[in-house]
Amino acid sequence: MTFHEEIAEFFAGYVNAFARSDADAVSELWDTVGLFPSPAGNFAMERRAFRGHCVTLMDFYRQQGVVRPEGELLSATELFPNVAQARVAYRMCGEGGGLVAEWEHVYILRRSDHWRVSLTIADGEMAAWTAKGAQL
């Protein structure tokens, strides 16, 4: 399997876990402590707290009318051995496949036994929901 195929497979599983509302599976795809730089300030979250955040986020998506998340890997670059940068385009679809929101995310991943997210920059998601009048 090529590097790009590995990263694409990782994010296919990530989006699938979100689609199943499986907060445990999503949180297991993150390092023990994940980093979240944001316009409002940077913070870190341990996996257990991140799992709770996933539950809240999944509830938020449902409240906004999202019934199916879609993600497309736009780019993946191996920065160092076992360290990667990935850019993913997300589309949140509602009933009948209508677009609810869309944005791009940037991730830094690290591979030990398998790939995990270490850091994400979610400015695009925050801007997308703010533009719709929703507070994330």
For each residue, the residues with C-beta under 8 A, 3 or more apart:
1: 5 6 9
2: 5 6
3: 6 7 76 78 84
4: 7 8 73 76
5: 1 2 8 9
6: 1 2 3 9 10 115
7: 3 4 10 11 73 76 84 86 109 115
8: 4 5 11 12 73 76
9: 1 5 6 12 13
10: 6 7 13 14 29 109 114 115
11: 7 8 14 15 71 73 86 88
12: 8 9 15 16 71
13: 9 10 16 17 25 29
14: 10 11 17 18 26 29 71 117
15: 11 12 18 19 69 70 71 90
16: 12 13 19 20
17: 13 14 20 22 25 26 29
18: 14 15 21 22 26 58 69
19: 15 16 68 69
20: 16 17 25
21: 18 58
22: 17 18 25 26
23: 26 27 51 52 54 55 58
24: 27 28 51
25: 13 17 20 22 28 29
26: 14 17 18 22 23 29 30 51 54
27: 23 24 30 47 48 50 51 54
28: 24 25 47
29: 10 13 14 17 25 26 115 116 117
30: 26 27 34 47 50 116 117 118
31: 34 47 110 116 117 118
32: 46 47
33: 44 45 46 47
34: 30 31 44 45 47 50 117 118 119 120
35: 42 43 44 118 119 120
36: 42 43 44 45 119 120 122
37: 42 119 121
38: 41 42 43 121 122 123 126
39: 123 126
40:
41: 38
42: 35 36 37 38
43: 35 36 38
44: 33 34 35 36
45: 33 34 36 49 50 53
46: 32 33 49 50
47: 27 28 30 31 32 33 34 50 51
48: 27 51 52
49: 45 46 52 53
50: 27 30 34 45 46 47 53 54
51: 23 24 26 27 47 48 54 55
52: 23 48 49 55 56
53: 45 49 50 56 57
54: 23 26 27 50 51 57 58
55: 23 51 52 58 59
56: 52 53 59 60
57: 53 54 60 61
58: 18 21 23 54 55 61 62
59: 55 56 62 63
60: 56 57 63 64 134 136
61: 57 58 64 66 69 92
62: 58 59 65 66 67
63: 59 60
64: 60 61 92 100 101 129 132 134
65: 62 94 95 100
66: 61 62 69 92 93 94 100 101
67: 62 93 94 95
68: 19 92 93 97
69: 15 18 19 61 66 90 91 92 93
70: 15 90 91 92 93
71: 11 12 14 15 88 89 90 91
72: 88 89 91
73: 4 7 8 11 76 86 87 88
74: 87 88 89 104
75: 85 86 87
76: 3 4 7 8 73 84 85 86 87
77: 84 85 86
78: 3 81 83 84
79: 83 84 85 108
80: 83
81: 78
82: 110 111 112
83: 78 79 80 108 109 110 111
84: 3 7 76 77 78 79 108 109 110 111 115
85: 75 76 77 79 106 107 108 109
86: 7 11 73 75 76 77 106 107 109
87: 73 74 75 76 104 105 106 107
88: 11 71 72 73 74 104 105 107
89: 71 72 74 102 103 104
90: 15 69 70 71 102 103 104 105 125
91: 69 70 71 72 99 101 102
92: 61 64 66 68 69 70 99 100 101 102
93: 66 67 68 69 70 97 98 99 100
94: 65 66 67 97 98 99 100
95: 65 67 98
96:
97: 68 93 94
98: 93 94 95
99: 91 92 93 94 102
100: 64 65 66 92 93 94
101: 64 66 91 92 128 129 132
102: 89 90 91 92 99 128
103: 89 90 124 125 127 128
104: 74 87 88 89 90 124
105: 87 88 90 120 121 122 124 125
106: 85 86 87 120 121
107: 85 86 87 88 117 119 120 121
108: 79 83 84 85 117 118 119 120
109: 7 10 83 84 85 86 115 116 117 118
110: 31 82 83 84 115 116 118
111: 82 83 84 114 115 116
112: 82 116
113:
114: 10 111
115: 6 7 10 29 84 109 110 111
116: 29 30 31 109 110 111 112
117: 14 29 30 31 34 107 108 109 120
118: 30 31 34 35 108 109 110
119: 34 35 36 37 107 108
120: 34 35 36 105 106 107 108 117
121: 37 38 105 106 107
122: 36 38 105 125 126
123: 38 39 126 127
124: 103 104 105 127 128
125: 90 103 105 122 128 129 136
126: 38 39 122 123 129 130 136
127: 103 123 124 130 131
128: 101 102 103 124 125 131 132
129: 64 101 125 126 132 134 135 136
130: 126 127 133 134 135 136
131: 127 128
132: 64 101 128 129
133: 130
134: 60 64 129 130
135: 129 130
136: 60 125 126 129 130
